[in-house]
Amino acid sequence: MQLYLAVTPGDARKAAQFGKALAHVAYRIGPGSTLLRQDLPLQSRGGILSVSDREAPKIGDPEALCAAVLRECGRRGYGGAVLDFEEPPRQDRLTFAQKLGPALAAGRRTLYLPESYAQAAGGSAAVLLCTAISGGNFIQRLREAAEAYGGAANLALDVQRLRMDFRLPAHSGEGEPLDAERFQRLMERETPSVFFSQELCARYFTYVRDGQAHFVLFDDAGTLKQKLRSGASMGFSAAFLMWPEIKDIAGELFG
């Protein structure tokens, strides 16, 4: 299973020290179906291209945007592209993804898509499966996805570091996300006993604050490594980790 660290240009050199391929978070969709690039050193080669649709205009000419992605892949020796699309699927985005997958595959390159865009995969792209689950069973989730999408080889892991605080009883199944600083303050304040959930492949603890019971679910280097091992053993094609989320534990993950 190929591992990618998703990095901005400013973090690329530091992340590259760990010997993993890089997904260059340096591209976005611009006006007129253009591909805009942040400052990226000319010597940056290899890895893959990551393109965002944040605040992007409508893609009026998907063929032109596909051609721009292919040119950039050829210029920098990228092995493919990942669509870091956060907005709900729209027809112009779906059309672009449907055209880009086969175009990349023709050059022995791979397109990675969010699961919300799975309908655009068409057998020529890999679907990204988020690892940060707060209910059910992690292994079962991987197995069901592999069955739904024609095998684990058509899937990649979107390894998101989970830090979530749930007020009990959590009827909605939704918690409050904790950033690194808030999570660390909480750990220092509560000094909790931490347990491991085999079903969720995550660690957890409980605490009470102002009479309200809380359940905190989180990932560390150990749980992320176990999730990566599970994906690799099932035959997932790749895994993506966001550098800002794991830079503090990169030594434990990859050392």
GUSE-943852 format. One record per atom (N, C-alpha, C, CB): atom name; y, x, z. Coordinates in steps of 0.02 Angstrom, whole numbers. Glycine has a CB too. Example, Ala and Ser with C-alpha at 12.3 -4.5 7.8 and 13.67 -1.06 7.14 Angstrom:
  name       Y       X       Z
     N    -284     660     390
    CA    -225     615     390
     C    -165     660     390
    CB    -224     565     452
     N    -112     642     354
    CA     -53     684     357
     C       2     645     394
    CB     -30     704     286
***
This chain:
  name       Y       X       Z
     N     -59      42       0
    CA       0       0       0
     C      62      44       0
    CB       0     -48      61
     N     107      32     -48
    CA     168      71     -54
     C     220      47      -4
    CB     196      66    -126
     N     249      93      34
    CA     301      76      82
     C     369      93      53
    CB     290     113     149
     N     417      47      61
    CA     485      57      40
     C     532      48     100
    CB     504       8     -17
     N     579      94     105
    CA     633      86     153
     C     695      62     115
    CB     648     153     191
     N     721       3     134
    CA     780     -24     100
     C     842       7     132
    CB     782    -102     106
     N     880      43      91
    CA     936      83     117
     C     998      74      75
    CB     917     157     121
     N    1056      77     107
    CA    1119      81      72
     C    1130     154      53
    CB    1179      54     115
     N    1175     168       5
    CA    1186     238     -16
     C    1202     285      41
    CB    1242     241     -66
     N    1239     262      92
    CA    1258     305     147
     C    1201     326     191
    CB    1310     272     187
     N    1147     287     191
    CA    1089     301     234
     C    1031     333     196
    CB    1065     238     268
     N    1037     339     131
    CA     980     360      90
     C     954     430     110
    CB    1000     361      17
     N     999     477     121
    CA     977     545     136
     C     938     548     202
    CB    1037     592     139
     N     963     514     253
    CA     929     515     318
     C     862     481     314
    CB     973     482     371
     N     859     423     280
    CA     796     387     275
     C     745     426     234
    CB     808     319     244
     N     768     462     184
    CA     722     500     140
     C     685     554     177
    CB     761     530      83
     N     708     574     235
    CA     675     627     274
     C     605     606     296
    CB     717     645     334
     N     592     540     296
    CA     527     516     318
     C     476     511     262
    CB     534     449     351
     N     496     532     202
    CA     448     538     147
     C     425     473     117
    CB     390     575     170
     N     461     418     128
    CA     443     354      99
     C     488     339      38
    CB     449     297     151
     N     462     298      -6
    CA     502     277     -64
     C     561     234     -40
    CB     459     238    -115
     N     615     235     -77
    CA     675     199     -58
     C     688     140    -104
    CB     735     247     -58
     N     709      85     -74
    CA     736      28    -112
     C     811      32    -104
    CB     706     -42     -87
     N     846      46    -158
    CA     917      61    -155
     C     958      -4    -153
    CB     938     104    -216
     N     984     -20     -93
    CA    1025     -80     -84
     C    1096     -63    -106
    CB    1024    -104      -9
     N    1105     -60    -171
    CA    1168     -37    -200
     C    1191     -78    -259
    CB    1162      36    -221
     N    1157    -134    -271
    CA    1170    -173    -331
     C    1183    -246    -315
    CB    1112    -167    -380
     N    1227    -277    -354
    CA    1239    -348    -348
     C    1257    -377    -416
    CB    1295    -362    -296
     N    1253    -442    -420
    CA    1268    -477    -482
     C    1343    -488    -487
    CB    1229    -545    -487
     N    1372    -467    -543
    CA    1444    -473    -552
     C    1463    -525    -604
    CB    1473    -407    -572
     N    1527    -534    -617
    CA    1550    -581    -667
     C    1522    -565    -736
    CB    1627    -582    -669
     N    1511    -617    -775
    CA    1487    -607    -843
     C    1416    -581    -846
    CB    1531    -560    -878
     N    1376    -597    -795
    CA    1306    -576    -793
     C    1298    -500    -796
    CB    1267    -608    -849
     N    1343    -465    -762
    CA    1340    -392    -759
     C    1305    -369    -696
    CB    1411    -362    -763
     N    1282    -307    -697
    CA    1251    -277    -639
     C    1300    -226    -610
    CB    1182    -243    -658
     N    1324    -240    -550
    CA    1372    -196    -517
     C    1336    -149    -469
    CB    1426    -237    -480
     N    1360     -87    -466
    CA    1327     -36    -425
     C    1378      -5    -378
    CB    1294      18    -469
     N    1358       4    -315
    CA    1398      43    -268
     C    1395     117    -287
    CB    1374      32    -195
     N    1437     157    -254
    CA    1435     229    -266
     C    1366     255    -248
    CB    1489     265    -225
     N    1332     282    -297
    CA    1265     308    -287
     C    1262     375    -322
    CB    1210     258    -315
     N    1243     428    -286
    CA    1242     495    -318
     C    1200     495    -381
    CB    1215     546    -269
     N    1223     530    -431
    CA    1186     533    -494
     C    1117     562    -485
    CB    1224     575    -545
     N    1107     605    -434
    CA    1042     635    -424
     C     992     588    -391
    CB    1049     698    -383
     N    1016     528    -370
    CA     970     479    -339
     C     923     453    -392
    CB    1010     421    -305
     N     860     470    -385
    CA     809     448    -433
     C     747     427    -396
    CB     794     505    -483
     N     707     384    -428
    CA     645     361    -398
     C     657     303    -350
    CB     611     417    -362
     N     603     274    -326
    CA     609     214    -285
     C     619     154    -329
    CB     666     220    -235
     N     653     103    -303
    CA     666      44    -343
     C     737      19    -330
    CB     615     -12    -326
     N     758     -26    -373
    CA     825     -55    -371
     C     823    -120    -331
    CB     851     -68    -444
     N     870    -129    -285
    CA     875    -191    -247
     C     941    -225    -264
    CB     871    -178    -170
     N     936    -287    -289
    CA     996    -322    -312
     C    1008    -385    -269
    CB     990    -341    -387
     N    1070    -394    -248
    CA    1089    -450    -205
     C    1123    -505    -246
    CB    1134    -427    -148
     N    1115    -567    -223
    CA    1152    -623    -254
     C    1205    -650    -207
    CB    1103    -679    -273
     N    1222    -611    -155
    CA    1272    -634    -107
     C    1340    -644    -142
    CB    1279    -584     -48
     N    1367    -705    -136
    CA    1431    -723    -166
     C    1433    -708    -241
    CB    1487    -685    -131
     N    1376    -711    -273
    CA    1372    -697    -345
     C    1390    -758    -386
    CB    1303    -672    -364
     N    1421    -748    -444
    CA    1436    -805    -489
     C    1372    -827    -524
    CB    1490    -786    -540
     N    1378    -881    -560
    CA    1322    -906    -599
     C    1301    -855    -652
    CB    1339    -973    -632
     N    1235    -847    -661
    CA    1209    -802    -712
     C    1207    -840    -778
    CB    1137    -775    -692
     N    1258    -831    -818
    CA    1263    -868    -881
     C    1222    -837    -937
    CB    1335    -872    -902
     N    1207    -772    -932
    CA    1170    -737    -984
     C    1115    -696    -951
    CB    1218    -691   -1026
     N    1059    -728    -935
    CA    1005    -692    -900
     C     976    -634    -940
    CB     950    -740    -883
     N     976    -640   -1007
    CA     950    -585   -1048
     C     993    -523   -1040
    CB     948    -606   -1123
     N    1059    -532   -1037
    CA    1104    -475   -1029
     C    1094    -441    -961
    CB    1177    -497   -1037
     N    1085    -482    -908
    CA    1074    -453    -842
     C    1006    -418    -839
    CB    1077    -508    -788
     N     956    -446    -870
    CA     890    -413    -874
     C     897    -345    -908
    CB     839    -457    -911
     N     933    -344    -963
    CA     942    -281   -1000
     C     977    -229    -958
    CB     982    -293   -1065
     N    1026    -250    -918
    CA    1062    -204    -874
     C    1016    -175    -821
    CB    1122    -239    -841
     N     973    -217    -793
    CA     925    -194    -743
     C     876    -143    -774
    CB     885    -253    -712
     N     852    -158    -834
    CA     805    -113    -868
     C     838     -46    -884
    CB     780    -146    -932
     N     901     -47    -905
    CA     936      15    -919
     C     943      58    -856
    CB    1005       1    -949
     N     960      25    -801
    CA     969      62    -738
     C     902      90    -714
    CB    1000      17    -684
     N     849      53    -723
    CA     782      77    -704
     C     764     139    -745
    CB     729      22    -713
     N     777     136    -810
    CA     763     193    -852
     C     806     253    -836
    CB     771     175    -924
     N     869     241    -822
    CA     916     295    -808
     C     898     332    -744
    CB     987     267    -802
     N     875     296    -694
    CA     862     327    -628
     C     789     333    -611
    CB     897     288    -575
     N     746     316    -657
    CA     674     323    -644
     C     647     276    -592
    CB     659     393    -624
     N     678     216    -587
    CA     654     167    -538
     C     587     138    -561
    CB     706     111    -529
     N     545     123    -512
    CA     481      93    -527
     C     482      17    -528
    CB     431     115    -477
     N     541     -12    -524
    CA     546     -84    -526
     C     608    -108    -490
    CB     486    -116    -495
     N     608    -172    -471
    CA     665    -202    -438
     C     642    -253    -387
    CB     712    -235    -490
     N     684    -263    -336
    CA     672    -315    -287
     C     733    -360    -286
    CB     656    -286    -216
     N     723    -424    -288
    CA     778    -472    -286
     C     791    -490    -213
    CB     762    -535    -329
     N     845    -465    -186
    CA     866    -480    -118
     C     910    -542    -120
    CB     903    -420     -84
     N     878    -598    -137
    CA     914    -661    -147
     C     910    -702     -83
    CB     885    -701    -207
     N     968    -719     -55
    CA     971    -754       9
     C     987    -829       0
    CB    1024    -723      53
     N    1020    -847     -53
    CA    1038    -917     -64
     C     977    -957     -87
    CB    1095    -923    -115
     N     977   -1022     -75
    CA     922   -1064    -101
     C     916   -1057    -177
    CB     933   -1138     -82
     N     855   -1061    -204
    CA     846   -1051    -276
     C     888   -1099    -317
    CB     772   -1059    -294
     N     921   -1072    -368
    CA     957   -1111    -417
     C     928   -1096    -485
    CB    1033   -1095    -414
     N     939   -1141    -532
    CA     907   -1134    -597
     C     926   -1069    -632
    CB     924   -1192    -641
     N     990   -1048    -627
    CA    1009    -986    -662
     C     974    -926    -632
    CB    1085    -977    -658
     N     964    -925    -565
    CA     928    -871    -533
     C     854    -872    -552
    CB     936    -875    -457
     N     826    -931    -553
    CA     755    -938    -571
     C     743    -915    -643
    CB     732   -1010    -563
     N     787    -934    -688
    CA     779    -913    -758
     C     783    -837    -764
    CB     833    -946    -802
     N     830    -807    -729
    CA     837    -734    -729
     C     772    -701    -703
    CB     897    -712    -686
     N     746    -726    -647
    CA     685    -697    -619
     C     626    -705    -666
    CB     669    -730    -551
     N     621    -764    -698
    CA     566    -776    -744
     C     567    -729    -804
    CB     568    -848    -769
     N     627    -708    -826
    CA     633    -663    -882
     C     625    -590    -861
    CB     700    -673    -917
     N     648    -574    -800
    CA     647    -504    -778
     C     577    -480    -763
    CB     691    -496    -717
     N     535    -523    -733
    CA     467    -501    -716
     C     428    -474    -775
    CB     430    -559    -686
     N     420    -512    -829
    CA     384    -487    -888
     C     417    -427    -920
    CB     376    -541    -939
     N     484    -425    -919
    CA     519    -368    -950
     C     505    -304    -911
    CB     595    -381    -951
     N     503    -307    -846
    CA     486    -248    -806
     C     413    -230    -815
    CB     502    -260    -732
     N     370    -280    -814
    CA     298    -267    -820
     C     281    -233    -886
    CB     259    -333    -814
     N     318    -249    -939
    CA     306    -217   -1004
     C     317    -142   -1001
    CB     351    -248   -1057
     N     359    -119    -955
    CA     371     -48    -946
     C     334     -20    -886
    CB     445     -35    -939
     N     282     -55    -864
    CA     241     -34    -805
     C     284     -29    -742
    CB     206      33    -820
     N     330     -74    -735
    CA     370     -80    -675
     C     357    -147    -642
    CB     446     -71    -692
     N     375    -153    -578
    CA     359    -213    -539
     C     422    -248    -515
    CB     314    -195    -480
     N     420    -314    -517
    CA     472    -355    -487
     C     446    -385    -423
    CB     497    -410    -536
     N     486    -382    -369
    CA     469    -413    -305
     C     517    -470    -292
    CB     471    -361    -247
     N     490    -529    -274
    CA     529    -590    -267
     C     522    -618    -196
    CB     507    -642    -318
     N     575    -650    -170
    CA     568    -687    -107
     C     518    -745    -118
    CB     636    -715     -83
     N     486    -765     -64
    CA     436    -818     -70
     C     467    -883     -96
    CB     403    -831      -2
     N     531    -894     -81
    CA     564    -954    -106
     C     569    -955    -183
    CB     634    -960     -76
     N     559    -897    -215
    CA     561    -891    -287
     C     491    -882    -317
    CB     605    -833    -308
     N     440    -898    -279
    CA     371    -886    -301
     C     356    -922    -367
    CB     322    -909    -248
     N     388    -978    -380
    CA     375   -1015    -442
     C     396    -975    -503
    CB     413   -1082    -441
     N     438    -924    -493
    CA     461    -883    -549
     C     416    -822    -560
    CB     532    -860    -538
     N     366    -812    -517
    CA     324    -752    -522
     C     284    -750    -587
    CB     277    -747    -463
     N     252    -804    -603
    CA     216    -810    -666
     C     165    -757    -680
    CB     265    -810    -720
     N     137    -727    -628
    CA      86    -676    -638
     C     113    -607    -653
    CB      40    -696    -691
     N     179    -600    -659
    CA     207    -534    -676
     C     252    -507    -621
    CB     247    -539    -741
     N     253    -539    -563
    CA     295    -516    -507
     C     255    -525    -443
    CB     362    -556    -504
     N     274    -486    -392
    CA     243    -491    -326
     C     288    -531    -280
    CB     229    -420    -297
     N     257    -573    -239
    CA     293    -617    -193
     C     299    -584    -125
    CB     258    -685    -188
     N     359    -584     -97
    CA     371    -555     -31
     C     356    -605      24
    CB     444    -530     -26
     N     316    -583      72
    CA     295    -626     127
     C     325    -600     192
    CB     218    -630     132
     N     366    -641     225
    CA     399    -619     287
     C     348    -613     343
    CB     455    -669     306
     N     353    -558     381
    CA     306    -545     436
     C     330    -573     503
    CB     294    -470     443
     N     393    -595     507
    CA     421    -616     571
     C     406    -690     582
    CB     498    -604     574
     N     348    -705     610
    CA     329    -774     623
     C     331    -788     698
    CB     258    -790     595
     N     347    -849     716
    CA     351    -868     786
     C     301    -921     806
    CB     421    -892     802
     N     257    -938     760
    CA     205    -987     774
     C     146    -977     729
    CB     232   -1057     767
     N      89   -1005     747
    CA      29    -999     707
     C      -6    -933     718
    CB      46   -1005     634
     N     -38    -908     666
    CA     -79    -848     671
     C     -60    -801     613
    CB    -155    -865     669
     N     -42    -739     629
    CA     -17    -693     578
     C     -70    -678     525
    CB       6    -628     611
     N    -130    -660     546
    CA    -183    -643     498
     C    -199    -703     454
    CB    -246    -619     534
     N    -203    -762     485
    CA    -217    -822     446
     C    -162    -835     395
    CB    -225    -882     491
     N    -100    -821     415
    CA     -43    -829     369
     C     -52    -784     308
    CB      23    -812     406
     N     -73    -722     318
    CA     -83    -676     262
     C    -140    -701     217
    CB     -98    -606     287
     N    -194    -723     248
    CA    -252    -747     209
     C    -234    -808     168
    CB    -310    -763     255
     N    -199    -855     198
    CA    -180    -916     162
     C    -133    -900     104
    CB    -147    -967     209
     N     -87    -853     115
    CA     -42    -834      61
     C     -80    -800       4
    CB      13    -787      87
     N    -128    -757      21
    CA    -167    -724     -31
     C    -206    -774     -73
    CB    -216    -674       1
     N    -231    -825     -40
    CA    -267    -877     -77
     C    -220    -918    -120
    CB    -304    -924     -28
     N    -161    -932     -94
    CA    -113    -973    -131
     C     -84    -938    -192
    CB     -56    -995     -86
     N     -77    -871    -188
    CA     -43    -834    -241
     C     -90    -791    -283
    CB      11    -791    -211
     N    -153    -807    -282
    CA    -200    -774    -327
     C    -223    -706    -305
    CB    -169    -767    -393
     N    -220    -691    -241
    CA    -245    -628    -215
     C    -190    -587    -182
    CB    -277    -588    -270
     N    -211    -545    -134
    CA    -163    -504     -96
     C    -127    -454    -140
    CB    -199    -467     -40
     N    -157    -433    -196
    CA    -124    -386    -241
     C     -60    -414    -271
    CB    -171    -365    -296
     N     -52    -480    -269
    CA       8    -513    -295
     C      61    -523    -242
    CB     -10    -580    -326
     N      51    -492    -183
    CA      95    -502    -126
     C     121    -435     -99
    CB      60    -540     -71
     N     178    -438     -67
    CA     206    -380     -31
     C     233    -406      35
    CB     262    -344     -73
     N     234    -363      85
    CA     259    -382     150
     C     334    -370     155
    CB     223    -343     205
     N     370    -420     177
    CA     441    -413     195
     C     442    -404     271
    CB     484    -476     172
     N     442    -341     293
    CA     433    -326     364
     C     500    -333     400
    CB     403    -255     374
     N     509    -389     432
    CA     570    -402     470
     C     556    -393     544
    CB     598    -473     455
     N     599    -355     577
    CA     589    -340     648
     C     612    -401     689
    CB     628    -277     670
     N     565    -432     722
    CA     577    -493     759
     C     606    -479     828
    CB     512    -534     766
     N     661    -513     844
    CA     689    -514     913
     C     719    -584     921
    CB     744    -457     924
     N     682    -628     956
    CA     702    -698     959
     C     694    -725    1030
    CB     661    -740     910
     N     745    -760    1053
    CA     746    -789    1120
     C     741    -865    1114
    CB     812    -769    1159
     N     686    -893    1142
    CA     674    -965    1139
     C     686    -997    1207
    CB     601    -979    1115
     N     724   -1052    1208
    CA     731   -1091    1269
     C     671   -1139    1274
    CB     799   -1131    1270
     N     638   -1141    1330
    CA     578   -1182    1337
     C     595   -1249    1368
    CB     525   -1146    1380
     N     561   -1303    1345
    CA     512   -1303    1291
     C     545   -1299    1222
    CB     468   -1366    1295
     N     518   -1258    1178
    CA     548   -1246    1112
     C     518   -1294    1062
    CB     538   -1173    1089
     N     539   -1357    1065
    CA     510   -1408    1022
     C     522   -1395     948
    CB     537   -1477    1041
     N     580   -1367     932
    CA     597   -1356     861
     C     564   -1294     832
    CB     672   -1350     853
     N     539   -1250     875
    CA     510   -1188     851
     C     561   -1137     829
    CB     464   -1202     794
     N     625   -1150     842
    CA     678   -1105     823
     C     710   -1074     885
    CB     731   -1141     780
     N     722   -1009     882
    CA     753    -974     938
     C     819    -943     917
    CB     706    -921     964
     N     848    -907     964
    CA     912    -872     951
     C     898    -800     933
    CB     958    -877    1012
     N     918    -778     874
    CA     907    -707     856
     C     947    -661     903
    CB     927    -695     782
     N     917    -605     920
    CA     950    -555     962
     C     960    -491     921
    CB     908    -541    1026
     N    1021    -465     921
    CA    1031    -400     889
     C    1007    -346     937
    CB    1106    -390     869
     N    1007    -284     913
    CA     978    -230     952
     C    1014    -221    1019
    CB     981    -165     913
     N    1080    -227    1019
    CA    1118    -217    1080
     C    1104    -271    1132
    CB    1193    -214    1065
     N    1104    -334    1111
    CA    1090    -389    1157
     C    1019    -385    1184
    CB    1102    -456    1123
     N     972    -368    1141
    CA     903    -362    1163
     C     896    -307    1216
    CB     857    -348    1102
     N     928    -250    1204
    CA     923    -195    1251
     C     954    -214    1318
    CB     958    -133    1223
     N    1011    -249    1317
    CA    1043    -271    1379
     C     998    -320    1417
    CB    1110    -304    1365
     N     964    -364    1380
    CA     919    -412    1411
     C     860    -376    1444
    CB     894    -462    1359
     N     832    -327    1410
    CA     776    -290    1438
     C     797    -253    1502
    CB     749    -240    1387
     N     856    -224    1501
    CA     880    -187    1559
     C     895    -233    1618
    CB     943    -147    1542
     N     920    -293    1603
    CA     938    -340    1656
     C     876    -372    1688
    CB     983    -395    1628
     N     826    -389    1646
    CA     769    -426    1671
     C     710    -381    1691
    CB     745    -475    1619
     N     708    -320    1664
    CA     650    -275    1675
     C     584    -314    1676
    CB     658    -235    1742
     N     568    -348    1621
    CA     512    -396    1622
     C     444    -362    1614
    CB     521    -447    1566
     N     393    -399    1632
    CA     324    -381    1614
     C     312    -404    1542
    CB     272    -413    1664
     N     292    -357    1499
    CA     284    -372    1428
     C     211    -380    1411
    CB     316    -316    1386
     N     196    -430    1369
    CA     128    -444    1348
     C     123    -443    1271
    CB     105    -513    1375
     N      62    -442    1247
    CA      50    -440    1174
     C      15    -503    1152
    CB       9    -377    1154
     N      41    -535    1099
    CA       9    -594    1070
     C     -32    -572    1009
    CB      62    -647    1049
     N     -98    -577    1015
    CA    -141    -560     959
     C    -130    -606     900
    CB    -215    -562     981
     N    -117    -670     914
    CA    -108    -719     860
     C     -45    -705     819
    CB    -105    -790     889
     N      10    -689     854
    CA      73    -678     820
     C      84    -605     801
    CB     130    -701     863
     N      42    -561     827
    CA      49    -488     817
     C     120    -467     837
    CB      35    -469     742
     N     140    -487     897
    CA     206    -472     923
     C     202    -468     999
    CB     258    -525     900
     N     252    -438    1029
    CA     255    -435    1102
     C     301    -490    1128
    CB     281    -365    1125
     N     292    -507    1192
    CA     333    -561    1220
     C     341    -552    1296
    CB     303    -629    1205
     N     392    -585    1322
    CA     400    -591    1395
     C     438    -655    1409
    CB     437    -529    1424
     N     438    -674    1472
    CA     474    -734    1493
     C     524    -716    1548
    CB     425    -789    1517
     N     575    -756    1554
    CA     623    -748    1609
     C     657    -815    1621
    CB     676    -692    1594
     N     691    -821    1678
    CA     728    -882    1695
     C     800    -863    1708
    CB     697    -917    1758
     N     846    -900    1677
    CA     918    -887    1685
     C     954    -953    1695
    CB     946    -849    1623
     N     990    -960    1749
    CA    1027   -1022    1764
     C     981   -1083    1763
    CB    1084   -1032    1715
     N     921   -1073    1789
    CA     873   -1128    1793
     C     837   -1144    1728
    CB     907   -1188    1816
     N     852   -1107    1674
    CA     822   -1118    1609
     C     770   -1065    1594
    CB     876   -1119    1554
     N     709   -1087    1578
    CA     656   -1041    1561
     C     664   -1017    1488
    CB     586   -1074    1571
     N     652    -952    1478
    CA     658    -922    1411
     C     593    -885    1394
    CB     719    -874    1408
     N     579    -885    1329
    CA     522    -848    1301
     C     550    -802    1246
    CB     467    -897    1272
     N     540    -737    1254
    CA     568    -689    1206
     C     510    -656    1167
    CB     611    -634    1242
     N     514    -660    1102
    CA     463    -633    1057
     C     495    -576    1018
    CB     435    -688    1008
     N     460    -518    1015
    CA     491    -461     981
     C     440    -413     952
    CB     536    -423    1030
     N     464    -373     905
    CA     424    -320     874
     C     447    -253     901
    CB     430    -322     798
     N     400    -206     904
    CA     416    -136     916
     C     376     -95     866
    CB     400    -115     990
     N     376     -29     873
    CA     341      13     825
     C     266      -4     822
    CB     349      87     843
     N     237     -19     880
    CA     166     -35     882
     C     148     -97     844
    CB     143     -41     953
     N     187    -152     853
    CA     171    -214     819
     C     184    -208     744
    CB     211    -272     848
     N     237    -173     726
    CA     251    -164     654
     C     196    -124     620
    CB     319    -131     643
     N     172     -72     654
    CA     117     -32     625
     C      55     -75     617
    CB     102      29     668
     N      42    -118     665
    CA     -17    -161     659
     C     -10    -210     601
    CB     -29    -199     725
     N      50    -237     592
    CA      62    -282     535
     C      53    -246     469
    CB     132    -313     539
     N      77    -184     466
    CA      68    -144     405
     C      -5    -129     393
    CB     108     -79     410
     N     -42    -112     445
    CA    -114     -99     437
     C    -150    -161     412
    CB    -144     -75     503
     N    -132    -219     438
    CA    -164    -281     417
     C    -152    -294     343
    CB    -140    -340     459
     N     -89    -286     322
    CA     -74    -296     251
     C    -110    -248     206
    CB      -1    -291     239
     N    -112    -184     227
    CA    -146    -133     186
     C    -221    -147     181
    CB    -134     -63     216
     N    -252    -167     236
    CA    -324    -180     236
     C    -342    -240     192
    CB    -349    -191     307
     N    -295    -286     184
    CA    -308    -345     143
     C    -292    -334      70
    CB    -269    -404     169
     N    -258    -277      54
    CA    -244    -262     -15
     C    -174    -281     -39
    CB    -293    -295     -58
     N    -127    -292       8
    CA     -58    -306     -13
     C     -31    -246     -52
    CB     -13    -321      49
     N      11    -260    -102
    CA      32    -206    -147
     C      84    -161    -117
    CB      58    -236    -211
     N     128    -188     -74
    CA     185    -149     -49
     C     210    -181      15
    CB     241    -144    -102
     N     254    -144      49
    CA     289    -170     108
     C     359    -143     108
    CB     251    -151     174
     N     407    -185     128
    CA     478    -166     130
     C     502    -170     202
    CB     520    -212      84
     N     537    -117     224
    CA     567    -116     290
     C     641    -100     283
    CB     532     -64     336
     N     683    -139     317
    CA     755    -127     315
     C     772     -69     361
    CB     794    -191     335
     N     802     -16     333
    CA     817      43     372
     C     859      28     435
    CB     854      92     329
     N     911     -13     432
    CA     950     -26     493
     C     908     -57     549
    CB    1008     -71     478
     N     856     -94     532
    CA     815    -126     582
     C     766     -79     616
    CB     776    -183     551
     N     746     -26     581
    CA     692      16     609
     C     712      89     618
    CB     632      13     563
     N     775     106     606
    CA     794     177     609
     C     784     207     678
    CB     866     185     589
     N     790     166     731
    CA     780     192     799
     C     707     205     816
    CB     810     144     849
     N     661     175     777
    CA     589     185     790
     C     554     217     731
    CB     556     118     807
     N     592     243     683
    CA     562     272     622
     C     515     329     639
    CB     617     297     574
     N     533     369     688
    CA     488     424     707
     C     421     399     732
    CB     520     466     761
     N     421     345     771
    CA     358     316     795
     C     319     284     739
    CB     371     265     851
     N     355     252     692
    CA     321     218     638
     C     288     266     589
    CB     369     174     601
     N     324     320     573
    CA     302     363     518
     C     283     433     541
    CB     355     368     467
     N     296     449     604
    CA     283     518     627
     C     209     533     633
    CB     316     530     693
***
